[in-house]
Amino acid sequence: MKHLIGTLFLLATLPAAPAFAQTACAPGTYAAPDGDFVVLVKSPAVAAPGLRYMFRDGRRGATTDAGVPLTCGTGDVAIGGKRWAPIAFRETPATFDSVGTKMTGVLIEPPGNDAKRPLVVMVHGSERTSPIGGIYGYAMAAQGISVFVYDKRGTGGSEGEYTQNFELLAEDAASALGQARGMAAGRYGRAGFFGGSQGGWVAPLAATRTKADFVAIGFGLVASPIEEDREQMVSEVRAAGLGRDAEALVGRLSDATGKLLLSGFADGYTELDAARAEMAGQPWAAKIAGEHSGAIARMSNDELRRVGRARFDNLELIWNYDAFAALKKLDAPLLWVLAGEDREAPIETTRGALLGLAKAGKPVDVYLFPQTDHGMWEFTTDASGERQVTRITDGYLKLLADWIKRDARGAYGRAERLTPR
């Protein structure tokens, strides 16, 4: 997962489709009598007065799209000839302190005062955009869950410096859960975390630092950032149809760049030069990217000594973070949802670690959605091998909510359950 560009809120940054006549919609969440829903929010990627929309089954687009499957009325929307009414959420702004930093958030509560309703804190990916007012919080609340969303430090209305220090971000998430519990006192039962992408590193760690009743993760990693880089490059050479020699070579490149990162760009140049020499003349070498190794390999040693740390190591990222150790300490039930064709967070190591925890008796539920990429996006592939995302895969949003409500059963789109019931 790209550390500077989060994907949990990718919906806010997709390019807008050509303008169409449908522009009169009001932001909100609209529900059908059977529990289906559509969320409409403002997005910088959609020209006003158009809105971004997403249905429970993952269909998404803009109200300015040609062929948009909804018609906006006065205070409601029409879908398939039937009127869907707005959900009257209770939305309460909040400020709270975490490690001496003032943070901002919003508690979103469904109508009523159900003392057994779950409460979930949404833990960020690596994005710098604000989740407040975004689609995912409302999509969770539309399924009967109280949701606390907050701006990570250094973004939105929160103070401090933007960072990718998992230890500090976990403290912020734990503080957010305490704030949410206080605000929703008497109106919730179980309380825990949902983390997407980079949040898969942060949310389990936060749950070891405060009482959490559950943790749900989407498309995260049980691997360090250095291991993520290696797995991405292995995925790239496999996608190109290359053999084990190429896999071993990119492994050696990752070892070299990892040594550079862990030493603050003081050590690792001998190993990097050796990897470069092996890659010289390989026609595929120029296309290898990984999370950082491709870019490092294409810079000179002098340049890396001068600006390497400023360019690649300026966000306090814990490069050798032991994600598995945090999960072993975790006592709360854990849901982990894998994207079967994830190019940013390849799943091989993560799946093995999770299944190992489940076999050891940890309360872990693992689901996999096949033919999906990072973010649970379904996609098409063009002739050059580039992927174009189409929709969030059907069943993903419902699975998250049902599991959090302790009511996960039956089929969820094409999801495969990897752990026994």
N, C-alpha and C positions, 0 to 999 in steps of 0.2 A: 504494500500500500504506500503510495507516495506520501512522504512525511510532510511535505509542504502543501500538498493538495489533498484534502479529505474527500472521501466519496460518500460518506453517510448522507450528506445533503447535496448530492449531485443534481437532484431535481431542480435546484435553484440556479444552476449554471448551464443547463442544456440550451442550445440555440433555439430561438423561437422559430415557429413555422410561419409560412406566408400568411398575411392578414386575411381575415374572413369577416363576415358580417356580425358574428356573435361576439359582442363586446360589452353587454349590459349586465354581466353577472356581478353579484356582491360576494366578497370574501366570506367564507363560512364553511361549516361542515353540515352536509345535508344527508338525512337518513331515510331509508325505505322502511316500511313496516316489518320486513323480514330481517332487518339488521344490516343490510348492505348500506354502504355509504359512499359519498364522494367528498373530498376535501378540496376547496378552492382557496388559493392564497396568492398574494401579490408576489411577483418574482422579477428581479432585474433583467432576466432573460426574455421576458414577455412585455412587449410595449403596452403601456396603459391605454385604455382601461382593461386590457386583457388580463387573465389570471392563469396560473398554473393549476391543473387539476390532477387528482389521482383517486382511483376507485380502490375498494378493498381488495379486488383481485389483481391489482398492480397495473392496470391500464392507466396511462398518463398522457398528458399533452397540454395544450393551451386552448383556452376558450376562443382564441383567434384562429385555430386550425380549421381547415376545410374538413367538413364531415364530423365535427365535434359531436359526441354522442349525448349531449344534454342541451336543454333549452332553458334559459333563465327567465324566471317570472318575477313578480313583485314579492320578495320574501321567501321564495322557494325555487326549486328547479324541477324540470320535467324530464324524465328519462323513460323511454319506451312508452310514452303516453301516460305515465303515472307521475303524480306529484310527490317529490321528496321534501320533507319539512326540515328546517334548520334545527340543529341541536343547540340548546341554550347552555353552553358551558359556563361555569364560573371561572373566571380568570383573575388571579390575584398576583400583582407584581410583588417582587421581594428584593431586598438587599440583605446580604449576609457577609460575615467575615471569614476568611480562610487564610491561615498563615500570614496574618497581618495585611491582607489584601481585601478590598471591598469588591464583592461580586454581585452581579445582578441576575435575576431569574424570574420565572413566572410559573405559578401553579395552575394547571388546567384540570378542572374537576367536572365530571359528568353531572347532569342534574340529580338532585336528591342528596340524601345524607346517609348513604349505606355504610354502616360501620364495618362491613366485611370487604369493602372494595379494595383491591390491590392498589398500591402506590409505587410508582416506578420513577427513578431518577435516570434521565437519559444522559449517558456519558459520551463525549464527543469522539469523533474521529480526529484527523489531523487538520481539518479545515479551519480557516480563520473567520468564516462567516458565522453569523449569529443563528442559532437554532430557534430563537424566539420568533414566533409567527410562522415557523416552517411547517411543512406538511406532516412530518413524522410524528410530532407531538400530538397533533389533532387526530391523526389516524389511530394512534393508540388510545386516546381518550374516547374516540367514537365507539370503541369496543368495550366500554365499561371500566376503564382503568384511569385512576388519577395520575397525572403526569407532571413532573417538575423538570423544566428545561432551563438551562442557565448558560450564560456566556462564559466560555473558558477565559482564564486570565489573559489579559492583553488583547481581548477581542470584544466587539460589541460595546456594551455598557460596563464591562468589568475592568477594573484597574489592573496594574501590574504589567509584566512583560510576557509576551507570548513565549511559550516554552513547550518542549516535548519531553520534559523530565517526568517520567512515569511516576516517580515517588511523589513529587509535588502535585501532579495532576490527580493522583489517588487521594491525597489529603483534601483537595478541593471537592472531589466527588463525595467523599465521606462527609464533609461539611455541608454539602448540598442536601444529602439525605437527612441529616439532622434538622436542617432548616425546613425541609418539606414535611417531615414528621410533625414538627411543631405547628406548622400552618394548617395541616389537615387533621389535627387531633380530634378524635371521636368520629372521624369520617373515613377511616381506612382500617384494613386488617393487616395483611402482609405487606412488607415494604422491601424493595431491593433495587437492583440496577439493571439497565439495559445498556450494552456498549456495542457499537459498530466499528469495524475496521480497527483503527488504533485504540479505540475503546475496549477492544478485546484484551489489550495489555493492562489498561487502567482499571476497569471495573472489577475484575477479580481481586486485584491488589487492594482496591478500596474496601472490598467486602471482608478483607482480613484485618482492617483497621477500625471497623465499626460493625455493629450488629446489622446484618442483612439477612433477609429471609429467602432470598433467591438472587441469582445472577443469570441473565440471558445475554448471549453474544451472537452477533451476526457477522460472518465473514472476517473473523479475527484470526490471530496466529498464536500457536503455542510454540514459539521459536523466537530467537533474538533478532534484532534488526540486521545483524551481520548474517545470520542464517537465512533471513528473508531474502537478502541480496543474492546469496548463493542459489537459493531455490528458484528465484526469478530467472537467473541466467541459465540454470539447468532446464527450466521450462522453455526458455527461448531456443536453446539448441535442439531440444526435442521437437519443438514445433517446426523447426527448420529441417527435420529429418536427419540430423547429424548423429553420430555414434557415441560410444562410451569414451573414446579418446577426447572428444570435444567436451563432454561433461566433466571429465577429470581436469581438463585444462582450465575451464572456468572455475572449478573448485579451487585450483591453485591461485588463480587470480583473486578470488574472494579472500583466501587466506592472506594474501599480500596486502590487499586494501584494508582488511580487518586489522592487521598489525599496525598499519599507518594510523587508522582511526583511534585505536586503543592507546597509541603512544603519543597522540597529539601531533601526528605527522613528523615524528622524530625518527622512527624506525620502520623498516619494511621496504626500503628502496631496492635492496639487493633482490629480494623476492619478487618485487614488482617488475624489475628489469628482466628477470628470468621468464616471467609470465609473458611479458611483451615480446621477448625474443621468440618464444614458442608460438605466439599468435601471429607473428609477422608472416605475411604471405598467405594467411588463411582468408579466403574471400568473405567468410561470414563474420570475421572478427570485428569489422567496423560497425556491424549492426547490433552487437551485444550491448545491452544497457544495464540490466539489473536495477537495483535501487540506486546505486552510486558507483559501482566498480567500473562500468563502461566509461563513464565520464572521467574518473580518476586515471584510468589507463591511457586515455588520450591526451592527458596533460603532461608537460615535461616535469622532471624531478625538481628543477629550479622553481618552476611555477608552483608546484605543490608545496615546497618548503615555504614559499612566500605567502601564498593565499589559500592553501589547502584547508587549513583549519577554519579560516573565516568563511570559506564557501561551503564546506561539508559538515562542519562540527561546531555550529554556532547556536544550537538550540538545546543544549544540555541533554541530548539523547543518550540513553544508557545503551550503548552499542551491544554489550554482551548480556543484556537483561535476561534473567532466568525466569521465563514465564511459567515453566513447569513447576518450579518451586512454589510460586504463589498459588497455583492450583492445588498442589498437595496440601497446603495449609488451609484451603477453603473447605468449610463444613457445610455451607449452604447448598441447596440443590442448584445444579448448573445445567442450562440449556446452551448448546452450541450448534449453530446452523452454518453449514459449509456450502460454498458455491463451487460446484463440481469442476468448472473450468476456469478457476480463478487464476488470472495471470499476475495479479499484483500480490496476492497472498496465497501462493501454491499450497495445496492442502495436505500433501503426502505426510510430512512430519507431524503436522497438527492432528490429523485424523489418527495416526498411530498413537500419539500421546494421550488423546482423549479416550480412545478405546482401551488403552492400558489402565487409565484411571478407573473407568467403568468396571473393568475386569477385577480390579483390586477392591471393589466395593464402594467406590465413591458414588454419590448420587448424581450421575452425569447422564443426560439425554443428548444424543447426537443425531442430527438430521442432515441429509445432503440433498440439495436440489441440483439435478443433473443439467448440463448444458446452460449453466449460468456463470457469469463473470462477477468480479468484485462488485459488491453492492447488491447482489442478487438480481442482476440485470440479465434478462434474456437478450440475445444478440443475433445478428446476421453477420456473415463473413463475406467480404468482397473478394474479387479475383486476386488481389494482392495480399490477402490474408488479414487485412484490417477488419476489426470488429466495429459494428454499428449497433449501439444499444437500442432496444425497442420498448421494453416495459419491465417493471419489477415482476418477477415470476409469481404466478398465481399460487396462492396458499401461504406465502411467506408471512405476510402481515397477520393473517388469521392465526397461524401457528404460534407466533410470538405472543399474541394476546391470550389465546386459549391456554398455552403453557403457563403463563404468568398467573392466570386465573385457576390453575390446577384442573383444567378441563380439556387437555389435549387428547384427542381420540379421533379415530377415523383417518381419512385421507386428506392431505393438504397439497393440492395440485399434483405435481410429479415427485413430491418429496419422498425420499427413502429414509426410513428410520434405521440407523446403524447399530443402535444399542437395544437390547431386549427390554421388554416392558417389565 
